[in-house]
Amino acid sequence: MPDYFPNVKKIKYEGPDSKNALSFKHYKASQKILGKTMEDHFRFAVCYWHTFKGLGTDPFGGPTMIRNYDDAPDEDTQRRQTMEAAFEFFQKLGVKFWCFHDADIAPEGETLDESQRRLDDVAKQAKKLQKETGIKLLWGTSNMFSHRRFMSGAATNPDPAIFAYAGAKVKKALEVTKYLGGEGYVFWGGREGYETLLNTDMGRELDHLARFLHMAVDYKKKIKFKGQFFIEPKPKEPTKHQYDFDAASCHAFLQKYDLDKHLKLNIEANHATLAGHTFIHELEYAVANDLLGSVDANRGDELLGWDTDQFPTNLYDTTLAMYTILKAGGFKAGGLNFDAKLRRQSIDPVDLFHAHIGAMDAFARGLKAAAKMIKDKKFEKIIQKRYSGWDTAFGQKIESGKATLEDMDAYTRKHGDPEPQSGRQELLENILNEYIL
């Protein structure tokens, strides 16, 4: 197999004092934190689409990146070379998982049969490479937003023929995901939403989306796919409004349509900020409702209102994310997938390594800080004290549902006007700084 990254050797841990840019300063895969190795805590995955198919295109200009695996005389050769390059990258970076969209590993042909032939062909190659390297598929999914036919959505399209085409794509993508031993499957409604309500029957579209997901659940059972289903929240872009707006919207949708026992959430940091939330808010909501499944680890730019998909390097985000994930017991079927892309001016292949190394190190630092926070229990004790009134007989009576408004009136008359207690936000932020800095 050709060497597509000849100037990069396998990335190793060299410690925080290393001056080698192609080394880990904080991520040591075998290091145990709270009884688990870093590798097991994170379950890092590399996404196929941005990493190997994203070549710097943006709405104002074409590709800026030239890749040797992308230079081939025909499409079949290009697909095979790209897959070879991907697995070389996974090995040299030292990750154990990867993720894909069907159209990323096998761009669509002229017909459905041709598209599926291509997908089968590249899946056989991926299966062989997985066996040779020990690298696993974290999850697969289907791209139902790029092609012209999906301009008005897939499962929510006003045309049942397009709904059917989307179903055929998901059927095949599920089969390929199972074939590759995928641990999950993600549904992201890239265009499951609307541009204007003047031509939209929202109620019917939501019903159709639910019907589509139930079909997928039924087929999952039929083919005996044991992986976890995920739904990925995103509020807008490319549509004006998407039905998977945020974690709470997805939760309400799943509950209404009796899907909550079949799907968990794949939370993305950049999607959270587009929804007007923080990354940690979305994680906390998912944990509070037993919906945390997997994470697309990236970040957005606070000054830009679109999905910039930058690599995660904010230590506050990585620390609080790992604190939440650790408190929830860690990942079960999901992991941290780097759904992130190089900046348009970062055109060299080695920049792919720099980006992933920095992100992995940022999460390693976050994990160390979060583990210390959990061991010290400072925040836990402060929260416990703040809510201690609910642990009294009176608080328990309310929480158990046995109290009435008459009881509230009697209690207040007996005890008088309550004295508010300080939330001490500034103190808590200072304490957090001590762990991170």
C-alpha positions, 0 to 999 in steps of 0.5 A: 500500500502506498505511503500517503503521509510519508513525512509523518511517523506514528504519533507518540506521547512525549510529554508536556515538555516536548518540542516536537509538534508531531507528538502528544503532550497530554494524551497518553492512550494507556494512562489510567484515569479513574480506573479507565485508560484515556483511550477507553474514556474518549473512544476517539474517532476520525470523520471521513467527510471533512478529514479526507473529502473536505478540501477547503471549499467554502461558499465563496471559493473552490478547493484549496487543498491538493491531496495525492490520494485524490489524484487518480485517473478514474473514480474507482481508483480515487475511492480506493486510494482515499480509503487507503490514505484514511486508514494510514492516517488512523494508524499514524494518529493512533485512533481506534475508530472512524465514522462515515457518510455513505456518499463520502466513501462512495460518491453517488452514481447515475442510478441507485444500483450504481451508487450501491455497487460503489458502496459495496465495493468500498465497504469490502475494502474498508472491512479488509483494512479494519481487519488488518489494523484493528480499527473499528467503525464507531458509526455510519450514516447516510448523506441525504442533504447534498444531492439536488433531489433532497433540496426540500428534505428527505424524510420530510420531503413533500414528494413520497418518491423522494421519501422512498429514495431516502429510505432506500439509501438508509436501508443500504447504509444500515446494511453496510454499517452492520457489515463493518461492525459499526457500534451505532448509526446516526440520523442527522436531518440536514434538510429536515426542516423548512425555508418558509412556512408558506409552503410547509405542512409542519405537522405532516412533515413531523409525522413523516419523519417519525414514520421514517425513523420507525421504518428504520427501527423495524429494519434494524430489528429485521437485519439484527443490527445491534448498534445504537441509533442516534439523532443529532440536534442542529437548529438551522443551516442549511435550512432556516429551521430544522426539526432537530433544533436542539436536545430538548426539541429532539427529546420532545419529538422522540417522546411524542412519537414513541421513539425515545426507547430507540434513539439517543442523542449525538451532541455536536458542540458547534450545533449547540452554539448555533441553537443559542446554547453552550456545548455543556448545556446540551450534554447536561440536558442529554444526561439528565434525560438519559439520552447521551449517546455520542459526541461530535467534538468540534467548536464554532466561532462566536463571531460567525453565525454558521457551522464552522466545524473547527477543531476543539481546543477550548480547555473550558469546553473540554474540561466541562464536557468530560466532567459531565460525561464522567458523571454520567458513567462515560460512553456506552456505544458512542465516543468523541468523533472529530467532526471538524475540518481544517481552515481553508488556508491550512492546505498541507497534509501535515496540518491534519495531524496538527489539528487532531493532535491539538484536539486530542491533547485538549481533551486529555487536559480536560479529562485530567482536570475533570477527574480531579474535580470529581475526586475532590467533589468541591462542586458536588458539595456546593450543589448538594448544600445549595439544594439541601432544603429538598432533602428535609422532610418538607422538601421530600414531601413536595418531591414525592407529590404528596404536598398541596398548595394548602401545605405551601400556604401553611408552611409559609405562614409558619416560617415567614418570608424565606431569605435568599442564599447567594449562588456564588457564581464568581467563586465557582468560576474561580475554582474552575480556573484553578483546576484548568489553569 
